[in-house]
């Protein structure tokens, strides 16, 4: 797969939308999609491309400086659609679990400084050597309960992201939107929401029902396509919009019917996309977003 704009066969390619095109008003660039760029260059690329929001990642933000990043975002007139990521709550070792809670509190403080719409939480996988999935899921629920008062005090919304079942063992024991909502609904809607990512949930036979159930708990929406065959590294298997099997327009319509009107991030983990010119990648995203989503 290459990030060039090759028609998928379902519809013809469209010209690259110009900055200011109203169809791009909700489009947000998740920083991981242009993984070679640091904070300053990613923000500059959003401005050049006419995008109005960006999803930031903690590691490059910390490298640049959290306060400095917040100022740069504000000066650029951008929104921060999300900060990725907190979570990884499943360790059975008390010391490691406490360290995870402390790190998530730092993430909450960073999200507050950045003015991020939400802090994305990835549950974490099974601890090394463990086969006890119920206990791992229980630790996720307990951790979120511990963090909610701290997040509320910092006016940060936690957003649990269910992950495709292929990642249950190593990254996300929360595998369905229903599971994520079962956890989130223990807390006020303004404190805990969910992230609905097309790559992770498109396959779910209950998707329409669960998106409707989510309603105001949808704190963020992310897009990537499901391509086949999957690349050897499952982590880097997200496809460019329109290159795979997901009805992306239908997916966005579902979230709209549920009441979501916020930013729509494109978050792609893919070695070919990462090795391409970031400006070309973003130009392709803008075309494909109009072609397959907006």
C-alpha positions in Angstrom: 0.0 0.0 0.0 1.2 3.5 -0.8 -0.3 6.7 0.3 -0.7 8.0 -3.2 -4.2 8.7 -4.4 -5.0 5.7 -6.5 -8.8 5.3 -7.1 -10.1 2.4 -5.1 -12.5 1.3 -7.9 -15.6 2.4 -5.9 -15.4 6.0 -7.0 -13.1 8.3 -8.9 -10.3 10.3 -7.3 -11.2 13.9 -6.4 -9.0 17.0 -6.6 -7.2 17.9 -3.4 -9.5 20.2 -1.4 -8.1 23.7 -0.9 -7.5 25.1 2.6 -10.8 26.5 3.9 -12.9 23.9 2.1 -15.9 23.5 4.5 -15.8 19.7 4.0 -12.5 19.7 6.0 -13.9 21.6 9.0 -13.9 18.5 11.3 -10.9 16.8 9.9 -8.1 16.4 12.5 -4.6 15.0 11.9 -3.5 12.5 14.5 0.2 13.2 14.9 1.0 9.4 14.7 0.0 9.5 11.0 3.0 11.6 10.3 5.3 9.9 12.7 8.5 11.3 11.4 7.5 14.9 12.3 8.0 16.6 15.6 5.4 18.8 17.2 6.4 22.1 15.5 6.5 20.5 12.0 3.2 18.6 12.5 1.5 21.8 13.7 2.9 23.7 10.7 1.7 21.0 8.3 -1.9 21.3 9.7 -1.8 25.0 9.2 -0.5 24.7 5.7 -3.1 22.1 4.8 -5.9 24.2 6.2 -6.8 21.7 9.0 -8.2 23.1 12.2 -7.3 20.5 14.8 -4.6 18.0 15.7 -4.4 14.9 17.9 -1.1 15.0 19.8 1.0 12.2 21.3 2.7 12.5 24.7 6.2 11.5 23.7 6.9 14.2 21.1 5.0 16.7 23.2 7.2 16.1 26.2 10.3 16.2 24.0 9.2 19.7 22.7 7.8 20.8 26.0 4.2 20.7 27.1 3.8 24.4 27.8 5.7 25.3 24.6 3.4 22.9 22.6 0.3 24.5 24.2 1.5 28.0 23.1 2.4 26.8 19.6 -1.1 25.2 19.2 -2.8 28.4 20.4 -0.7 30.7 18.2 -1.6 28.4 15.2 -5.3 28.7 16.0 -5.7 24.9 16.3 -7.8 22.7 18.5 -6.3 19.7 20.2 -8.8 16.9 19.4 -7.1 14.4 21.8 -3.9 13.6 23.6 -2.7 10.0 23.2 -2.3 8.2 25.4 -2.8 7.1 28.9 -3.9 3.7 30.2 -2.0 0.4 30.4 -3.6 -0.4 33.7 -3.4 -4.2 33.8 -0.2 -5.0 35.6 -0.6 -7.5 38.4 2.5 -6.1 40.2 1.4 -3.4 42.7 4.5 -1.3 42.2 4.0 -1.3 38.4 0.3 -0.6 38.8 1.0 2.4 41.1 3.5 3.7 38.6 0.9 3.4 35.8 -1.5 5.5 37.9 1.2 8.1 38.5 2.0 8.3 34.8 -1.7 8.7 34.0 -1.9 11.6 36.4 0.9 13.2 34.6 -0.9 12.6 31.3 -4.0 14.3 32.8 -2.0 17.3 33.7 -0.5 17.4 30.2 -4.0 17.2 28.6 -5.2 20.0 30.8 -2.2 22.2 29.8 -2.8 21.5 26.1 -6.6 22.1 26.4 -7.2 18.7 24.8 -10.8 17.6 24.2 -9.9 14.2 25.9 -7.2 12.0 27.1 -7.3 8.7 25.2 -6.9 5.6 27.4 -5.7 2.2 26.1 -6.5 -0.5 28.6 -3.4 -2.5 28.3 -2.9 -6.2 27.5 -2.5 -9.3 29.7 0.5 -9.1 32.1 3.4 -11.3 31.1 2.6 -14.9 31.7 -1.0 -14.3 32.7 -4.1 -15.9 31.2 -6.4 -14.2 33.7 -8.4 -11.9 31.5 -11.2 -11.1 34.0 -8.6 -9.9 36.6 -6.9 -7.7 34.0 -10.2 -6.1 33.1 -11.0 -5.6 36.7 -7.8 -3.6 37.2 -8.7 -1.4 34.3 -12.0 -0.6 36.0 -10.4 0.1 39.3 -7.7 2.4 37.8 -10.3 4.5 36.0 -12.2 4.9 39.2 -9.0 6.0 41.0 -8.3 8.6 38.2 -11.7 10.2 37.7 -11.5 12.6 40.7 -8.1 13.8 39.6 -9.2 14.2 36.0 -12.3 16.0 37.1 -10.3 18.4 39.2 -8.2 19.2 36.0 -11.3 19.4 33.8 -10.0 16.6 31.6 -12.3 14.0 30.1 -11.0 10.4 30.1 -11.8 8.5 26.9 -11.5 4.7 26.9 -10.7 3.3 23.5 -11.8 -0.3 22.7 -9.2 -2.1 20.5 -9.7 -4.8 17.9 -9.5 -8.3 19.5 -6.2 -9.0 17.7 -4.7 -6.7 20.4 -6.3 -8.2 23.5 -3.3 -10.1 24.6 -0.7 -7.3 24.3 -2.5 -4.0 24.2 -6.2 -3.8 24.9 -8.2 -6.1 27.1 -11.2 -3.9 26.4 -12.1 -5.2 22.9 -15.6 -4.0 22.1 -17.5 -0.7 22.3 -20.0 -2.4 24.6 -17.3 -3.3 27.1 -16.0 0.3 27.0 -19.4 1.7 27.6 -20.0 -0.8 30.5 -17.0 0.7 32.2 -17.7 4.3 31.2 -21.3 4.3 32.4 -20.2 3.9 36.0 -19.1 7.6 35.9 -20.7 10.9 34.8 -20.7 11.4 31.1 -18.6 14.5 31.3 -15.9 12.6 33.2 -15.5 9.4 31.1 -16.3 8.8 27.5 -15.2 6.5 24.7 -13.2 6.8 21.5 -14.8 5.2 18.5 -12.1 4.1 16.1 -13.2 2.6 12.7 -10.2 0.3 12.6 -11.0 -1.3 15.9 -14.8 -1.6 15.9 -16.0 -1.7 12.2 -16.4 -5.5 12.4 -18.7 -5.5 15.4 -22.3 -6.9 14.6 -23.5 -4.6 17.4 -21.8 -1.5 16.1 -24.9 0.5 15.2 -26.6 -0.4 18.5 -23.6 0.4 20.6 -22.8 3.7 18.8 -26.4 4.8 19.4 -26.0 3.7 23.1 -22.8 5.7 23.4 -24.5 9.0 22.4 -23.0 11.9 24.4 -20.2 9.5 25.7 -18.5 9.7 22.3 -15.5 11.8 23.2 -13.6 11.2 20.0 -13.8 9.5 16.6 -10.8 8.1 14.7 -10.5 6.8 11.2 -8.3 4.3 9.4 -9.2 1.6 7.0 -8.9 -2.2 7.3 -6.7 -3.6 4.5 -6.1 -7.2 3.5 -3.8 -8.9 3.6 -2.7 -7.5 6.9 1.0 -6.5 7.0 3.2 -8.8 9.1 3.3 -6.4 12.0 -0.3 -6.2 13.2 0.5 -2.9 15.0 1.3 -1.3 11.6 -1.8 -2.6 9.8 -4.0 0.4 9.5 -4.8 1.4 5.9 -5.2 4.8 4.2 -8.8 5.9 3.9 -10.5 4.2 1.0 -7.8 1.4 0.6 -9.7 -1.2 2.5 -13.1 -2.7 3.5 -14.7 -0.2 5.9 -17.7 1.9 4.9 -16.2 5.0 6.4 -19.0 7.4 5.3 -21.5 5.0 6.9 -19.4 4.9 10.1 -19.3 8.7 10.4 -23.1 8.8 9.7 -23.6 6.4 12.6 -21.7 8.7 15.0 -23.6 11.7 13.7 -26.9 10.0 14.3 -25.7 9.4 17.9 -25.2 13.1 18.3 -21.4 13.4 17.8 -20.4 16.7 16.1 -16.7 16.9 17.1 -13.4 16.4 15.3 -12.7 13.4 13.2 -9.1 12.2 13.6 -7.2 10.2 10.9 -4.8 8.0 12.8 -2.8 5.6 10.6 -0.1 3.2 11.8 1.5 2.0 8.6 5.2 1.7 7.6 4.5 2.8 4.0 2.6 5.9 5.2 5.3 6.7 7.8 8.1 6.5 5.2 6.3 8.8 2.6 6.5 12.5 2.4 4.2 13.8 5.2 2.9 16.6 2.9 1.9 14.0 0.4 0.3 11.9 3.1 -1.8 14.8 4.3 -2.8 15.8 0.8 -4.0 12.2 0.2 -5.9 12.2 3.5 -7.7 15.4 2.5 -8.7 13.9 -0.9 -9.7 10.6 0.6 -11.7 12.3 3.4 -13.8 14.2 0.9 -14.1 11.1 -1.4 -15.0 8.5 1.3 -16.1 10.4 4.4 -17.3 14.0 4.2 
